[in-house]
Amino acid sequence: MIHVTSEAMHGCVDEATTRGRVLIVDADSEARSHLRSLLREEGYAVETFAWAGALLDQPLPEAPCCIVADVRMPSIDGLELIARLKSRSEPIPVVFVTDHAEVPLSVRAMKAGAVDFLPRPFDEGDLLGAIDYALEIDTERRSANRTRHALTQRFDRLTPRERQVMEGVVRGLMNKQIAWELEISEITVKLHRSSLMRKMELRSVADLVRASFSLSVH
């Protein structure tokens, strides 16, 4: 049976920073303490867990964050942690810091999606660089998700005919070609085109094409 400390159950949270949030997962209490002290001194908000299950059992931060974890942990190891986060559509970037520096394991970790794999003793600059990169990845992911959500809401306001016209525009068809395919007048196509651009809050065909790829509508 795995002994779960109160720290693992509830997390140990430091809120006094805006540099970024780091979730530390390591069964070794000394390793957790060392990482927590190092990252707090560097200006990160830190939350610590004694095992991966404790992290997965609570809501993850809504703000950009990353995970620093040992790859070898009881019950749920680092690779399984990445897999479970992905299955929950919460692909938070993971940086592995570990005593187990076997090449095959590092290759598996990187293929699974780890941002970096740092053997102990590690260079502090390498760790901080990996964390900053992971936070940048998560910031961009969340921004893209917000943009996609906003586009989806706008797309849902389009009528079926406006969606057909949008598809034609994205395919590079001229108004008269769209009109011929849909068996409507060119003037009607222009009206639908103007309406859909207004509803989508876009100004150019290039913007519309990018939006369609983001929505997988092409």
N, C-alpha and C positions, 0 to 999 in steps of 0.2 A: 504494500500500500504506500502511496506517495504522501508524505507529510506536506501539507499546504500551510504555509505561514500566513499570518494576517496580512503581510505585505503582498503576498501573491494573490490573496483573495480580494483585496481592496485597492491595491496599487499604492505607490508612494509618490505623490504628485507635487511638483514645484511649479508655481504659477508666475514667478516674478521675472518673466522674460518674454520677448517677442521674437527672438531669433529663430525659433522653431521648436517643435515638440518631438522628443525622442522617446520611444518605448523600448526599455531594456528588458530582455528576457534571458535569464541565465540561472541555472540551478545552483551555481556557486555563489554564496552570499558575499564572499570577499571580492569576487569579480564584479558583481553587481554594484557593490559599494564603491569600488575603484572607478568604474565607468560613470556612475552617478556623480561622484565628486568632480571628475575630469570635465564632464559635459556641463555641469552647473557652473563651474568656473569659466567655461567658454561662453556662457550666456544662453544655454538651451533650457527649455522646460523639460523636466525629466519625470518619467513614470516607470516604476520598476515592477517586475513580475518574476517569481521564482520558477514558473513553468509556463509553457505556452497555453495550456488550457485555461489558466486564469485570465490571460489576455483575451482569449476568444470568448470567454463567458460574460464579458461586459461590453457595453457599447463603445465603439472606437471613436476617437476624436473626430469632430466635424471639420476642424481646421487641418491644414497640411501637417503631415507628420511622417515619421519613418520608424522602422524597427531595427534595433541592434540586438542580435541574438547569437547565442552559441548554436552551432549546427547540430551538435550531439546533446540531446536533452531527454529526460525520462518521459515516457508515455507518448508525447508528441514531439518529434524532432523538428529541426529547422526546415527541412524539405517538406514535411507534412504541414507545417505551419503555413508555408507559402501556398501550398495546394488548397488548404482550407480557406484562406483569405480570398483566393481567386474564385473558389466555388461560391463564396458569398458576395461576389462582385465588389470586393474590397481589396483590390490589389495594392496594398500599402507596400512601398519599397522596403526591402530587407537588406541590411548589411550584416554579414556574418563575421564574428570575431571568435576565433576558436583555437583550442590547443591541438585539434585534429587537422593537420595540414596536408593530408594525403592528396596527391594530384587527382586521382579519380573522383574523390569526394568534392573537390573544388570545381571540377568540370561539371559534375551533376548539379551542384548548387547554382552555377552560372546558367546552365541550360534551363533550370527550373525558374530562373528569373531574378536571382539575387543581383543586387547592384554591385557588390564587391565581396571578396572572401579574404579576410585578413588573419594570418596566423599570429598567435602570441609568441614572443613579445612583438607588438606592433608599433609602428611609428605613429605618434599621436597626430602628426600632420596628415598622414594617409587616412587615418580614421575620420578626422574632421572634414577632410576633402570629400570622402565618400558620403558622409552624413549630409553635407551641404548639397551634394549632387542628388542624393536621394530625396531631399526635401524639395529641390527644384523640380524633380520628376513628379512628385505628388502634387505640387502646386499647379503644374501645367495640366495634370490629369483632371484635377478638380475644376479648373477653369474650363477645360474642354467639355466636361460633363455639364457644367452650367450652361455653356453656349448651346450644346446639343439639346438640352431640356427646353431652353427658350425657343429654339428653332422648331422643335417638335410641337410645342404649344401653338406656334404661329401656323405651322403646316396643317394642323388639325382644323384650323379655321377656314381652309380653302374648300371650295365646292369641288365635286367630282370633275366638273368640266375644267375648272382652273388647274387642277392637278394634271389633267391631260395636256393642257396647254404648256404647263411647266415642264412636263416630260419632253415635249417637242422642242422647247427652247433649249433645254439642257443638251438635247441630242444635236443641236446646232442647226435646226431647221428654220427656214424663213417663215414669216407669218403666212404667206400664201401657201406654203407647203403644209403647214399645220392645218390651215383651213381646208385644204384638199383632203387630208387624212381624216379629219373629224367631220367633214361634210357640213361645214358652217362657213359663213362669210369671213373675209379677211378683216373686216371692221369688227366683227364679233370677237375674233381672235385678239385684236388689239385691245379691246375693252377688257377681256379676261386677263390679258397679260398685264395691263396696267393695274388691275385690281389685285392680282396675286402678288405683284411686286410691292404694292402698298401693304397688304396683309403680312407679307414676310418681312417687311421693313428693310428691304434691300434696294440698292440703287443701280446696280449694273448686272449684266448677264454673268460676268465673272463671279460676282458675289452669289448669284443664284446657283451657279455650277458648284461652287465650294459648299454651299448649304446642302445641295442635293447629295453630294458625296458624304457629308457629315451625317445626313439622314438615311443614307443608303437608298436614295430614290434616284436611280439613273439607269 
